[in-house]
Amino acid sequence: MRTIIDHRSGGRRALALAFLAAVIEGFDLQAAGVAAPRLVPVFGLTPQQIGLFFSSATFGLIFGALAGGRIADARGRRTGLVLSLLVFGVFSIATAFVASFDQLVIMRFLTGVGLGGALPNLVNIAAESADPSRRGRAVAIMYAGVPLGGAAASGVAMIGLHGDDWHSIFVVGGILPLLLAPVIHARLPPLRVVKNEAKSVTEAVSGIFAPQTLLTTTTLWISFFLGLLVVYLLLNWMPQLLVSRGLARNDASLVQILFNLGGVAGSLIGGRMLDGKNPLVPVALGFAAAAAALFMLGMLPANLGLTLLVGALVGGAILCVQAILYGVAPQCYPFEIRGTGVGVAVAVGRLGSIAGPLFAGFLVAGGSTPSGVMFALVPIILLAGFATILLLARRGRSPQAA
């Protein structure tokens, strides 16, 4: 089943709808972190239960990415995205009405399934809404919505718009996708379907691991795993590390907002890098800049002005290279297995998002300082950059489809 969007009349509309969905996804991804401080006294959560609360959504993201990628190939991108929006909308609202910790974990897991299923469909819709020469830019524009939504959620937390009410953040996060789902169903540009291109699960998996794509698949997985390890370590640990260095908690939250806003700009820059005639050099410089920004953050004293500036630079650099990965992923596979290929890569990346916070916890428990944690990320992001450069070098020889 092949989905083709008319680039001239419908591409911009498809990209705008994907961007709106990505903003909502980013808001929902950080909703749990916003609500957590108010959930602790209500349910009497222990530190272990808080960790399980966060992890439940992450495990849901893994299953959702696998399912969402498969639905994208078997039933179409529109169907996959609408179903994902409905799932995480319904279960986000349901989270607001739980009466026990067990229910809280189950609802967050199911919300994560919907969130995870949306991203492979968003990546493919964005890539296929643009001319092949501008696909990296289109995916980057879509992906910029994720940190923008995250910044909105962090802003809600910092200025206390939801007061002491933990329910409202989940209700708002659930209503928004439910409102957008019928709009996407009705307004996503007309799609032309070529049924004979649909692949079974076995054929799709065989295609991902075929001799001509095995190295590409392996390299893509390494890049996604390491890239999201760094992103989620920073999202989860950076405020706490900054507080332990001497910053006030509100100041650390402000740094987190600027991290996300810097990521919006960085995502757009990453897309332009990827679409250049010779992207290898600018992409390599992008990863080098990310490593340098992490090193700078590790070297900084507890000065709010400098930390705000470098926090924005770190967010811009790290999410710039992450946007590059999302942009290159759909170019690694032919159309008929693209949804499955991107979905599995995103799922592997979610394993990195689990490993990142655990890695930071291991370092801190072993006596590492906040600076030591940041320094430990430098070789990781450089290794991710090396793997990405290999991907780009092979891109011209990889099987691709229009």
C-alpha positions in Angstrom: 0.0 0.0 0.0 1.7 3.2 -1.1 0.8 6.7 0.0 1.7 9.6 -2.3 1.1 13.2 -1.5 0.9 15.8 -4.2 3.9 18.0 -3.3 2.5 21.1 -5.0 -1.0 21.3 -3.5 -0.9 19.2 -0.4 2.7 19.0 0.8 2.6 22.2 3.0 -0.8 21.2 4.5 0.5 17.7 5.3 3.6 19.2 6.9 1.6 21.7 8.9 -0.6 19.0 10.3 2.4 16.8 11.1 4.0 19.8 12.9 0.9 20.4 15.0 0.8 16.7 16.0 4.5 16.8 16.9 3.9 19.9 19.2 1.1 17.9 21.0 3.4 14.9 21.2 6.1 17.0 22.8 3.7 18.4 25.3 2.4 15.0 26.3 5.9 13.5 26.5 6.8 16.0 29.3 3.4 16.1 31.0 4.5 13.4 33.4 7.5 15.4 34.5 5.3 18.4 35.1 2.8 16.5 37.1 5.2 14.3 39.1 5.9 16.8 42.0 2.1 17.0 42.7 1.5 13.3 42.3 4.0 12.3 45.0 2.0 13.5 48.0 -1.3 12.5 46.5 -0.3 8.8 46.0 2.5 8.7 48.6 5.0 7.7 45.9 8.4 6.4 46.8 11.5 7.2 44.6 11.2 3.7 43.1 7.6 4.2 42.2 8.4 7.6 40.6 10.9 5.8 38.4 8.4 3.1 37.5 5.9 5.9 36.7 8.3 7.5 34.2 9.5 4.2 32.8 6.0 2.8 32.1 5.5 5.4 29.4 8.9 4.8 27.9 8.2 1.1 27.6 4.9 2.0 26.0 6.8 4.1 23.5 8.9 1.1 22.4 5.8 -1.1 21.7 4.0 1.9 20.1 6.9 2.6 17.7 6.9 -1.0 16.5 3.2 -1.1 16.0 3.0 2.4 14.5 5.6 1.7 11.9 3.9 -1.5 10.9 0.5 0.2 10.6 2.1 2.9 8.5 3.1 0.3 5.9 0.1 -2.0 6.1 -2.8 0.6 6.5 -1.3 3.9 5.5 0.3 6.9 7.3 -3.0 8.7 7.8 -4.6 5.7 9.6 -1.5 5.1 11.7 -1.3 8.7 12.9 -5.0 9.0 13.6 -5.1 5.8 15.6 -2.0 6.9 17.6 -3.6 10.3 18.4 -6.8 8.7 19.6 -4.9 6.2 21.8 -2.7 8.7 23.6 -5.5 11.2 23.8 -7.9 8.8 25.5 -5.4 7.3 27.9 -3.9 10.7 28.8 -7.4 11.9 29.9 -7.9 8.5 31.7 -4.7 9.2 33.6 -6.3 12.2 35.2 -9.0 10.0 36.8 -6.9 7.1 38.2 -7.4 6.2 41.9 -4.3 4.1 42.6 -0.6 3.8 41.7 -1.2 0.6 39.7 -3.8 2.4 37.5 -1.4 5.3 37.1 1.3 3.1 35.7 -1.1 1.2 33.4 -2.5 4.5 32.0 0.9 6.0 31.4 2.0 2.8 29.6 -1.0 2.9 27.3 -0.4 6.6 26.7 3.1 5.8 25.8 1.9 3.2 23.2 0.0 6.0 21.4 2.9 8.5 21.7 5.3 5.9 20.3 3.0 5.0 17.4 2.7 8.6 16.3 6.3 9.3 15.6 7.1 6.9 12.8 4.0 8.1 11.0 4.9 11.7 11.5 8.4 11.1 10.2 7.1 9.4 7.1 4.3 11.9 6.4 6.8 14.7 6.7 9.4 13.0 4.4 6.8 12.1 1.8 5.1 15.5 1.8 8.3 17.1 0.3 10.3 16.9 -2.8 13.1 14.3 -2.4 15.7 17.2 -2.4 14.0 18.8 0.7 13.0 15.7 2.7 15.5 16.3 5.5 14.3 19.9 5.9 10.6 18.7 6.0 11.3 16.1 8.7 13.3 18.7 10.7 10.4 21.2 10.6 8.1 18.5 11.9 10.5 17.4 14.6 11.0 21.0 15.8 7.4 20.7 17.1 8.5 18.1 19.7 10.8 20.4 21.7 8.4 23.3 21.2 5.7 21.2 22.9 8.1 20.2 25.6 9.0 23.9 26.2 5.3 24.7 26.6 4.9 21.9 29.2 8.0 23.1 31.0 6.7 26.7 30.9 3.4 25.5 32.5 5.4 23.9 35.3 7.6 27.0 35.9 4.9 29.6 36.1 2.4 27.3 37.8 -0.5 27.8 35.4 -2.0 24.6 36.6 -1.5 25.4 40.3 -1.7 22.4 42.6 -4.0 20.5 40.2 -2.1 17.6 38.6 -5.2 16.5 36.7 -5.4 19.4 34.2 -2.0 18.8 32.5 -3.2 15.3 31.5 -6.7 16.5 30.5 -5.3 19.2 28.2 -2.7 16.8 26.9 -5.5 14.4 26.0 -8.1 16.8 24.6 -5.6 18.3 22.1 -4.9 15.0 20.1 -8.6 14.1 20.2 -9.4 17.4 18.6 -6.6 17.1 16.0 -7.3 13.5 15.0 -10.5 14.2 13.0 -8.9 17.2 11.4 -6.0 15.0 10.1 -8.4 12.4 8.9 -10.4 15.0 7.0 -7.7 17.4 5.9 -4.5 15.4 5.2 -4.1 15.7 1.5 -5.7 13.1 -0.8 -3.6 10.0 -0.9 -3.1 7.6 -3.8 -2.9 3.9 -2.9 -1.0 1.3 -4.8 -2.0 -1.9 -3.1 0.5 -4.3 -4.7 3.3 -2.6 -2.9 2.2 -3.6 0.6 4.5 -6.1 2.3 3.8 -8.7 5.0 5.5 -8.5 8.4 7.9 -11.2 7.3 8.7 -9.5 4.0 9.2 -6.2 5.7 11.5 -7.6 8.4 13.4 -9.5 5.8 13.9 -6.3 3.8 15.3 -4.5 6.8 17.9 -7.2 7.3 18.6 -8.0 3.7 22.3 -8.1 2.8 22.1 -4.7 1.0 20.5 -3.0 3.9 21.9 -4.8 7.0 24.8 -2.5 7.5 22.6 0.6 7.0 20.1 -0.9 9.6 22.8 -1.6 12.1 24.4 1.8 11.8 21.0 3.5 12.0 20.2 1.7 15.2 23.5 2.6 16.8 23.0 6.3 15.9 19.4 6.3 17.3 20.4 4.4 20.5 23.3 6.7 21.3 21.5 9.9 20.2 18.5 9.3 22.3 20.6 8.1 25.2 22.1 11.6 25.3 18.8 13.5 24.8 16.9 11.7 27.5 19.8 11.8 30.0 19.8 15.6 29.6 16.0 15.9 29.7 15.8 13.8 32.9 18.9 14.7 34.7 20.0 18.2 33.6 17.8 20.2 36.1 18.9 18.0 39.0 22.5 18.2 38.1 22.3 22.0 37.8 20.6 22.2 41.2 23.3 20.1 42.7 25.8 22.5 41.2 24.2 25.5 43.0 21.4 26.8 40.8 17.9 27.4 42.2 15.3 24.9 41.1 13.3 27.6 39.1 16.5 28.7 37.4 17.2 25.1 36.4 13.7 24.8 35.0 14.3 28.0 32.9 17.5 26.4 31.6 15.4 23.4 30.6 12.9 25.6 28.7 15.8 27.3 26.8 17.2 23.8 26.1 13.9 23.0 24.3 13.7 26.3 22.5 17.3 26.0 21.4 16.3 22.6 20.1 13.6 24.1 17.9 16.2 26.3 16.1 18.7 23.4 16.1 16.2 21.0 14.5 15.6 23.5 11.6 19.3 23.9 11.1 19.8 20.2 11.0 17.3 19.7 8.2 19.1 22.3 6.1 22.4 20.5 6.7 21.0 17.2 5.6 19.6 18.6 2.3 22.8 20.2 1.2 24.7 18.9 -1.8 27.5 17.6 0.4 26.1 17.1 3.9 29.0 15.1 5.3 31.1 18.1 6.4 28.3 20.2 8.0 26.8 17.2 9.7 30.2 16.3 11.1 30.6 19.8 12.3 27.1 19.6 13.9 28.1 16.6 16.0 31.5 18.3 16.9 29.5 21.3 18.0 27.2 19.1 20.2 30.3 17.5 21.8 31.8 21.0 22.4 28.6 22.3 23.9 28.4 19.4 26.4 32.0 20.0 27.3 31.2 23.7 27.9 28.2 22.8 30.1 30.5 20.6 32.2 33.0 23.4 32.6 30.6 26.2 33.6 30.5 27.6 37.1 27.1 28.1 38.8 26.4 31.3 36.9 22.8 31.7 35.7 23.5 33.9 32.7 26.2 31.6 31.3 24.2 28.5 32.0 21.1 29.8 30.2 23.2 30.6 27.2 25.1 27.3 27.1 21.9 25.4 27.9 20.3 26.8 24.8 23.4 26.0 22.8 23.4 22.4 24.1 19.7 22.0 23.2 20.3 23.5 19.8 23.2 21.3 19.0 21.9 18.0 20.5 18.4 18.3 18.9 20.0 19.5 15.6 21.8 16.2 15.3 18.8 14.3 16.5 16.7 16.0 13.7 19.4 14.9 11.2 18.9 11.2 12.4 15.1 11.5 12.0 15.6 13.1 8.6 18.0 10.4 7.3 16.0 7.4 8.6 13.2 7.4 6.0 15.9 7.7 3.3 17.5 4.4 4.4 14.6 2.1 3.1 12.4 1.8 0.0 8.9 2.9 0.4 7.2 -0.4 0.9 9.2 -1.1 4.1 9.9 2.4 5.2 7.3 2.6 7.9 8.5 -0.6 9.5 12.2 0.4 9.1 11.7 3.8 10.7 9.4 2.3 13.5 12.0 -0.3 14.5 14.8 2.3 14.5 12.7 4.6 16.7 12.0 1.6 19.0 15.7 0.9 19.3 16.2 4.6 20.1 13.7 4.3 22.9 16.0 1.7 24.5 18.6 4.4 24.5 16.1 6.7 26.2 15.8 4.2 29.0 19.6 3.6 29.2 20.4 7.3 29.3 18.9 8.1 32.7 20.1 4.8 34.1 23.6 5.6 32.9 23.5 9.0 34.7 22.3 7.3 37.9 25.1 4.9 37.7 27.7 7.7 37.3 26.2 9.8 40.1 26.0 6.7 42.4 29.7 6.1 41.6 30.6 9.6 42.8 30.7 11.5 39.5 30.1 15.2 39.7 27.7 17.0 37.4 30.7 18.0 35.2 31.8 14.3 35.1 28.4 13.3 33.8 28.5 15.9 31.0 32.1 14.9 30.1 31.0 11.3 29.8 28.5 12.2 27.1 31.1 13.7 24.8 32.6 10.4 23.4 29.0 9.0 23.2 27.8 11.9 21.0 31.0 11.7 18.9 30.4 7.9 18.3 26.8 8.7 17.3 28.2 11.2 14.8 30.7 8.7 13.4 27.8 6.3 12.8 25.7 9.0 11.2 28.5 10.0 8.8 28.7 6.3 7.7 25.0 6.4 7.0 25.3 9.5 4.9 28.2 8.1 3.0 26.1 5.1 2.1 22.9 7.0 1.4 23.6 7.3 -2.3 23.9 3.5 -2.6 21.0 2.7 -0.3 17.6 1.6 -1.8 15.3 4.6 -1.8 12.0 5.4 -3.2 10.3 8.6 -4.2 
